[in-house]
């Protein structure tokens, strides 16, 4: 069950990050600091959505191996 919730939240993070990225790139701010901030937030959301399930899988496999030994 935890894995399904994690996958849903990861998909939401990727979707929202992607939408924010498209929005930022389609109408960029004239202020370079605001543009950089928006791009960083979008990239972080997409990266978190992609990396979170991979890290969860890695660390749950490690803990399952320790329990079985």
C-alpha positions as CSV (number, residue, x, y, z in Angstrom):
1,X,0.0,0.0,0.0
2,X,2.8,2.4,0.8
3,X,4.3,1.7,-2.6
4,X,1.1,2.7,-4.4
5,X,0.8,5.9,-2.4
6,X,4.4,6.7,-3.2
7,X,3.9,6.1,-6.9
8,X,0.8,8.3,-7.0
9,X,2.5,11.1,-5.1
10,X,5.5,10.8,-7.5
11,X,3.3,11.0,-10.5
12,X,1.6,14.1,-9.1
13,X,5.0,15.7,-8.5
14,X,6.2,15.0,-12.0
15,X,2.9,16.2,-13.5
16,X,2.8,19.4,-11.5
17,X,6.5,20.0,-12.1
18,X,6.1,19.5,-15.8
19,X,3.1,21.8,-15.9
20,X,5.0,24.5,-14.0
21,X,8.0,24.0,-16.4
22,X,5.8,24.4,-19.5
23,X,4.2,27.4,-18.0
24,X,7.5,29.0,-17.1
25,X,9.0,28.4,-20.5
26,X,5.9,29.5,-22.5
27,X,5.7,32.9,-20.7
28,X,9.0,33.5,-18.9
29,X,9.4,36.3,-16.4
30,X,11.4,39.4,-17.4
31,X,13.2,39.2,-14.1
32,X,16.1,36.7,-14.3
33,X,16.0,35.9,-10.6
34,X,12.3,35.0,-10.7
35,X,12.8,33.0,-13.9
36,X,15.7,31.0,-12.3
37,X,13.6,30.4,-9.2
38,X,10.6,29.1,-11.2
39,X,12.9,26.9,-13.3
40,X,14.6,25.5,-10.2
41,X,11.3,24.8,-8.5
42,X,10.0,23.0,-11.6
43,X,13.2,21.0,-12.0
44,X,13.2,20.0,-8.4
45,X,9.6,18.8,-8.5
46,X,10.3,16.7,-11.6
47,X,13.5,15.3,-10.2
48,X,11.9,14.4,-6.8
49,X,9.0,12.7,-8.6
50,X,11.5,10.5,-10.6
51,X,14.0,9.8,-7.9
52,X,11.7,9.1,-4.9
53,X,10.4,5.7,-6.1
54,X,13.9,4.6,-7.0
55,X,15.3,5.5,-3.6
56,X,12.3,3.9,-1.9
57,X,12.8,0.7,-3.8
58,X,16.5,0.7,-3.1
59,X,16.2,1.2,0.7
60,X,13.2,-1.1,1.1
61,X,15.2,-3.9,-0.6
62,X,18.1,-3.3,1.7
63,X,15.9,-3.4,4.8
64,X,14.2,-6.6,3.6
65,X,17.5,-8.3,3.0
66,X,18.6,-7.4,6.6
67,X,15.4,-8.7,8.0
68,X,15.6,-12.0,6.2
69,X,19.3,-12.6,7.3
